[in-house]
Amino acid sequence: MSSFEQKYKEWLQDNITQEVNLRRCEILERGLGHGTYEFLRSVWFPAVKSFDHLYPEWEVRDFNNGYRYIDLAYMPGNAKGAIEIQGYGSHARDLDVRRFKDLCWRHSLLALDDWLLLHVAYLSITEEPKRCQQLVLAFIGKFISPDVPANLSWLESETVRYARRELRPFTASQLAEHLRITAQHARRILRKLVEKELLFVVSGKQRYRSFSLRIQ
């Protein structure tokens, strides 16, 4: 059994065991949907390495006293992050007017209840898993500062955290502004992190221009 399979089964069973809400417990016992499972296997676990603070099929109340379920709720502390896996068939090709309106209401009500929403298309999970992993790290960076290698200096550590939060490649000048150091110092930090294979060069060969996080 792979490390993911073992951790996944333990995490899902823990959620079932600890749940006192019979509605959610019954949903979890039926198992998660294929799209959610593939997201966890190909995107979340490779990028995050754990299921800490992550809750599947999280129940929320809507403004009509009904019940809705978030595919994955990410809740470190008092934070509220909602991850929704959008399957092409059910959310796009076959979406009728009534369901489209309901989907808009769902997302609006979650946003008004202070949930930060992250929508991930199933096709992106299967075709662009590395890009989705970058998206997840940026999403997590909205709530917490993930661990970084212990052998980094504080400036190098903050650079890695900055790279995790940025969905687009960034330059030495942008990093310098963030760290409040000179561009020359920022370039030295970036070169070291490229050598340590924590960042990679997106553009530029003779003179590095932009950088991005290397997904391990």
N, C-alpha and C positions, 0 to 999 in steps of 0.2 A: 504494500500500500504506500502510495506517495505521501510526502509530507503534507501536501495540500489536502489530500483525501482524509487523512487522519485528523488534521486540525479542523477541517470543514465539518466532519461528523461530530466531533467533540463540541464544537461551537453551536451547531444546530441543536444537538441534544441538550446542551446547557440552557438554551433559550426555551426549549419545550419544558424542561424540568422546573425552571424558575418561574414560568408563566402561570399566573392565577386566573387570567382571563380565558374562559373556555372557548370563546370565538377565535381568538388568535391561536390558541393551542391547537385547535382542530385544523386550522389552516397550515400551521407549521408541520403537523404530523402527516399531512398529505404531501409534503415536500415542496421545495421551491421550484419556480418555473425554470425552463431550460435557459432562457435569456439571462436570468439572475445568476444561475449556476455558472454559466460560461463567463459572465462578467467577473465573478469571484475567482474563477480558476485562471483566466487568461489576463486579467487586468489587476484586480484588487490585491490578491495574495502575492503575486510576483513583485508588485510595487511597494506594498506596505508590510508584508511578511507576517501579519497577524490579523485577527478579527476584533481587536480591542475596540470598544465603544460602538460596535456595529450591530444593528438589530434588524433582522429580516421581518417583513410583513408587519411593520409597526402600525398599530391602530391609532387613528386620530378621529376626533369628532368634527363634523362640518357644521355650518351655521343652521342646518335644518335638523339638528340632533340625530343625524345619520352617522354611519361608521364608514370610514375609508381606510385603505391600507397603503402605506408607503412601501415600495419594493425593498429598500434598504434605508434605515435611519442611522445617521452617524451622529452620536451625541456624547462627545467628551465634555464632562462638566455640565453646564447649563446650555451648551450650544445645541442648535437644531439644524442638522444638515439632512436633506432628503435626496436620495439617489433613485431615479426612475429609469428603468430600462425600456426603451421604446422599440418594440418589434415592428418591422415594416408592415406585415400583413394586418395586424390588429390596430395599428395606430395611424397608418397612412393610406394604404391601398383600399382597405375596406371601411374606412371611417365615414360614417354617415353624418348628417347634419346634427342629429340629436346627440350622438356620442361626441362629436367635435365640441359642441356647446358645453357638454358635461366636463370634458377634459379641460377646457378653458376655465370653467368654474373651479374645478379641482385645484389647478395650479394657482389661480388667483387667491383662493381661500388659504392655501398653504403659505403663500407669500405674505398675506396679511397677518397670519399667525406667527410670523417671524421665522419661517423655515427658509433656509438657503437651498434652492433647488439646483440639482445637477441632472440634466437629461443626457442619457447615453444611448445612441442608436445601436441596435443589435449588429447591423452591418459594420459599424465602426469597431465593435468588439472583435469580430471575426477577421476584418480586413486591416485594421489599424490598431492592434493591441498596444504597441509601444506609445503611440500618440495618446491613447486613452489612459495609459499609466501616468503620463505627464499631467494629464488633466486631473487625475485623482490626487496626485501629489500637490497640485496647486489648490485643489478643493480642500484637502486636509490642512494646508498651510493657512487657510482662512480662520482656522480654529486653534491649532496648536503648532508648535515648532518641533517637527519630527527629529529624532535622534540623528546625529551625524558622527562620522568616525572620530574616535577619541584622540587620535594623533594630530588633529588639525589645530591650528592656531584659532583664536576667536574670530579674526578677520576672515580666515578661510572657512570657518564654520558658518558664519553669517552669509558668506558668498554662496555656499551650497544651499542654505535655506532660501536665500533670495532667488536662486535659480529654480528651486522647486515651486516657488510661487508664480514665476513668470511663465506664461504659456508661449511667449514669443522669444526668439533669440535676443540677447541684450549685448550692449557694447561696454567697453572699459569705461567710457565716459558716464554711462548710466549707472554702472556699479560704483564708480567714484562718487557720484552724487548721493547715492544711497548710503554708502559707508562714510561719507564726508572725509575722503582722502583724495590725494592727487591722482590724476589719470595714470601717471607713470607707475605709482604704487599699485593701482588696481590692475594694470597690465601684468605686473610681476606676480600678483596673487593668481590671476587667471592662468598664466603660463604654468605655475606650480600645480594647479588643480587639473590642468590638461595632462600634465606629466603623470599625475596620480590617477588618471583615468576616471575622474569624477565629473569632469566637463569635457565637451568636445567642441571643436571649431566648426561653426556652421558656414562661415564664409571667410575668404582670405587665406592665402598660403604663405607668401613672403612676409606679409604683415597681418597678423590676426585681426579680424574686424568684429565678428560677433560670435557669441558663445551660447551653449545651451547645456542643460543637465544631461549627463549620460545615464540612461536607464540600465541598471545592472541586470 
